[in-house]
Amino acid sequence: MLTMTERLKTLAERRQKLQQGGGAKRLEKQHAEGKLSARERLELLLDPGTFSEQGLFAQHRCTHLGMAGKEVPADGVVTGFGSIEGRKVHLASQDFTALGGAAGEVHCDKIVEAMQGALKTGTPFVFLNDSGGARVQEGIDSLSGYGKVFYNNVLLSGTVPQISLICGPCAGGAVYSPALTDFIIQTRQARMFITGPQVIKQVTGEEISQEALGGADAHMIRAGNIHFIAEDDRHAMQLCRHLLSFLPSNNLEEPPLLEFAGPVREVPELRDILPLNPKEPYDVRRVLELVLDDGYLLEVQADFAPNLVVGFGRLAGRAVGVLANQPSSRAGVLDIDASCKGARFIRTCNVFNIPLVNFVDIP
């Protein structure tokens, strides 16, 4: 019989093995594609030493199609909670090195548990997506798991901030959850679509690349599905941390208030920016730079419907939502895309107690 010391040693060895995910070769391939691992992303996103993992030893119960006895580290998703700038968040980070991050029954149950933790504690939920979609070996159990995730997305909606980071493949059933969250950050290396180019070619005969179908530019410029484009995983983690600095932990709290060094001053430079001729265009971002603290605006959907500028800034240290007609693009008119962009942003600010500042210049 093993002693307690020997048992603890065995437990530590097993934990270390599971934390390596799919192994060194798959991790090396992940890095070669310009991506970080699920755990490396969490290390960058969270304050050092604050991550508490849940469900490390969870395993699927599938016995079909070669899955009997097959160990999938953490069942393909790392879940738990930690802190960002001292504030608690709940997270789920899919591990592409473990069975391609495919979502099965237990995989989805772990995500739901993290979402329920966010709901019960009134803390933001951050979902890092890197998955090929449903785990086909588990059939209907996998699809049922997705349904639970979507249901909890709706429960959390308007209660706590939900942020999706698309860091790799996000295909099939995996795309529906991000669409139900408040903000989506997609990296240049990521692709997001319901069905891939091969299926589209078989069904419609059209040939299209993965980039044109589900790349960051396609989702930002053409569809307006995402809110931020990150150059890589590191940039995505920085964007997420920065975005959360403008948001409260839940709909019963106020956004974080920063100390304002001041002083409040007049801005005579505005006279030189605004043209005397009302038909002459100008860049409203120059106005925002002069009005907001430190001249900084975290612009949301910057490349979608450019005739309306929306984003987060601060006035005297207080977070505000900004809406501004952009005269240099279509004279700042409110067309369908701009109206949808503005309406969604207003709704988000409303549920999370963020004051709105509207800069109006529209024909």
N, C-alpha and C positions, 0 to 999 in steps of 0.2 A: 504494500500500500504506500502511495506517495505521501510524503510529508507536506505540511502546509507550504513550506518554502519552495518545494519542488512544484507544487500545484500552481503557486503564484508565478514561478518562472515559466511554466508551460503556458499559462494564460498570457503572460507578457509576450512570449514568442508568437503565439497565435495572433494576438492583437497586431503585432508588428508586421506579420505576413499579410494580414487582411488590409492594413493601411497602405501596402504597396500596390494595391489595385490589381490590374491584370498582369503585372510583372514588368521587368526592366525593358524587354524588347518592345512591348506595346507602348510603354511610356516614352521610349526613344522615338518611336514612330510619331507619337503625339507631338513631341517637341519638333521633329523634322517638318511637320505641317504648320509650324508656327503657333501651336496651341500649348497651353499649360494643362496640367492635370487638374482633376476636381479639387484635390486638397491644396495644391499650389495656389489656385484661384482664391480659396478661402483664406489662406495665409495672407494674401495681399489685400483682401477686402476687409478683414476684421482687424480690430486692435490686437496687438501681439499678446498671445497667451490667454485669450478670452474664449476660445472655441470649446464648447462642450458637446461632444458627439453623442448621438442617440441611435441605437439600432445597428451598431457596428457588426454584431454577430447574426443579424437577421439573414435568413436564407429562404429561398423559394421552396415550394412543396411540389413542383412539377416533376412528373416521371415520364413524360412523353418525349418522343423525338430526340432521344439521347440526353435528356436532362436529368435522368435518375442518377443521384449521387454526384452530380456536377456542382462544384462549389463556385459561386459567383460572389467575389468579395463585396461585402456590405450590400449585396443584391443589386449592385450597379448604381447606387446613389448614396452620397454622403449627406446626412441630415443632422441637425442640432441647432444650437443657438450660441450667440456670441455678442460682442459689442462693437459698435462703430461710433467713434468719437464719444465713447462712454455711454452710449444708449443701446439698449438691448434690441437685437433683431433675431428672428428665426430664419433658417435657411435650408435649402436643398440644392445639392450640387451633383449633377449626373456625371458618372464616371465612364467615359467612352472606352477606356481600356478594359473594362469589365463587361464583356458581352455586348460591346457597342453602346452601352448605356441604355439598352432596350428596356422598356418599361413592362414589368410583369405585375402580378397581384401584390406581392410583398413590397416590391419597389414602390408602387403607388401608395400602399398603406403607410410607408415611411414618410412620403411626401405629405400625405394627409395629416399624419401625426404632427409634423412640423407646422402645418397650416393651422391646425387646431390649437397648438401652443401659442401661435401668434394671436389668434382670436381671443383666447382666454386671458392672456397677459397684456393685450393691447399694444402689441409691438409689430413693426413692419415685417413683411415676409418677402424674402428675396429668393428667386428661383433661377439657378444657373443651368441653362439647357445645353446639353451636348449629347444627343440621342438620335438613333436611327428610327425611333418610333416604337410601336408595340412589339412585345416579345411574342412572336408568332407561335412559339412552342406552347404557350399557355392559353392560346385561343381566346375564348370568351372571358376568361378570368382577367386577362390583360385589358380587354376593352372595358370590362366592368370597373377595373381599377382607374382607368382614365376618367370614367364617369364620376367617380368619387372625387377626383382632383378638381374637375370642372365645377361640381356642385359646391365644393368648398371655396373655389375662386369667387363664386357668386355670394357665398356667405360673408366672405371677407371684404367684398366690394363696398366701398364707402365707409368702412369701419376702420381698417388699417391700410396704410400704403402697401401696394403690391408692385414689385419691380421684377421684370423678367430680363435676364441677360442671355442673349443668344450667342454662344461661344463656339458652336460647331454645327453639325447637322441638326436640324429640327424639322423632322419630316413626319408625314402621316398624322396620327392622332396627337403627336406632340405639339402641333402648332396651335391647337385650340386654346390651351391654357394661357400662353402669352397674350393672345388676343383679348382675354378677359381681365387682364391686369391693367394697372394704371399707367405704367411706363415700360417701354421696351428699348433696351440697348442692344444693338447688334454689331458684332465685330466684322471687319473686312474678310476674315477667314470663314465666316459662318454662312450657311445657306438655310433658308426656311421656305418650305413649300408642302402642300398637302400630298401631291403626287409629283414624282420626278420627271425629268426630260424623257426617259424611255417610255414611261406610261403615256405621256402626252403624244409622243410620236406614234405609238401603237393605236391610240384612240382617234386622234385627229389628223395624223400625218404631218403635223408641224414639228420641225426640228428647232430646238431651243437649248441654249447652254444653261448649266446650273446657275451661273452668275446672273444671266439675264432673267431667269425665272425666279430665283430666290435670294439674290445677292442684296447687300445693304442698300445700294443705290436704287434698285428696283422697288424695294419696300419703302424707301424714304421719298424719293422724287416722284415716282409714278403713282404709288398706291397710298402713301401716307399711313402705312401700318405701324411704322416704328417711330421712335421719338429722338433717338440719338444714334450716331454712328461712331464706333470706336475703332481705332486703327489696329488694335490687338487686345489680347486679354488684359494686359496691365492697364491700358488706357480705359478699358471697360470698368475695371474695379475702381479706378480713380473717379470716373464719371458717376458711378453708383454712390460712392461715399459722398461726393459733392452734392448730388441730387438730394440725398437724405438730409443734408444739412439745412435744406429749405422746408422740409416737411415735418409735421408733428408725428409722434409715435402712433397716434390714433385720432379719431374724430372728436374726442372730448378734450383734447389738449390744444394748446397754441403752438405754432412753429417756434423753433429755437430763436431766442433773442440774443444778438451779439452786442457787445459793448461798442458804443459809437464814440469815436474820438472827436468828431466834430471839427470845426464849428459848422452850423448851418449857414450857407452863404447864398448870395444872389448869383445868377448865372447870366451875365450880360452877353456871353458868347452866343446865346441862342438867337440874338438879333441878326448875327451874321450867317447863321445856318438857314433860317427860314427866308425863302426868296420873297421879294416884293410882288412878283408876278405869281398869282395863285395857280397858274397853269404850268409853272416850272417845277419839275420834280426835284426831290432831295432825298437823302438817305436818313430815315428816321432813327437809325441806330446811332447816329452822331448826337441826336437829341438825348437819347437814353443814356449815352455815355456821360453826358454832362449832368443829368438829373440823379442817377442812381449812385449809391455809395461805391466809391472806388471805380466808378465808371464801368461796373461789371454787370453783365446780363448772361444768365445761363439760358440760352435760347433753346426752345423746344421745337422740334420738327423744323429746323432751320431751312431745309431745302425743299419743303413741301408747302405749297400755296404761299409763295414768298411775298404776296401782296398783303399779308397780315403777319406781323411779328409778335410772337408770344414767348413768354419765358419767365424766369424767376430772377429777382434782384432784391436789393435791400434799400430801405429808406430809414436813415437814423438807426441802423442796426436791425430793423424789423423786416422780416421776409414779406415780400409782396409779389403778386402775380401781375405781369405787364401784358397789356394788349395794345398794339399800335398799328394803325394803318401805315402801309409802306408806299409813299407816293412814287418811289422810283421803280415800282413794279405794278403795272396795270393801273397806275394812278391810285393804288390802294383800295380798289373796289372790293366789295364783299361778294365774291362768286360762291359757287357751291362748295368747293374745296376749302376756301378760307372760312366760310361760315361753319362748316363741320369742325375744322381745326380749332376755331375760336370757341365754339360751343362746348366741345369736350374739355378744353382747358379751363373754361369758366366753371364747369361742373366739378372738376377736380379741385379747384381752389375753394369752391363753396363747401364741399364736404369736409375739407381739411382746414377750414377756418383761416384761409389765407386772403388778406385784403387784395382787392383788384385796383390797379391804376390804369386808366384807359387814355391813350393818346389818339385823338380823333382828327383825321384829315382825310376826308373822303368826298368825292364829287357827288 
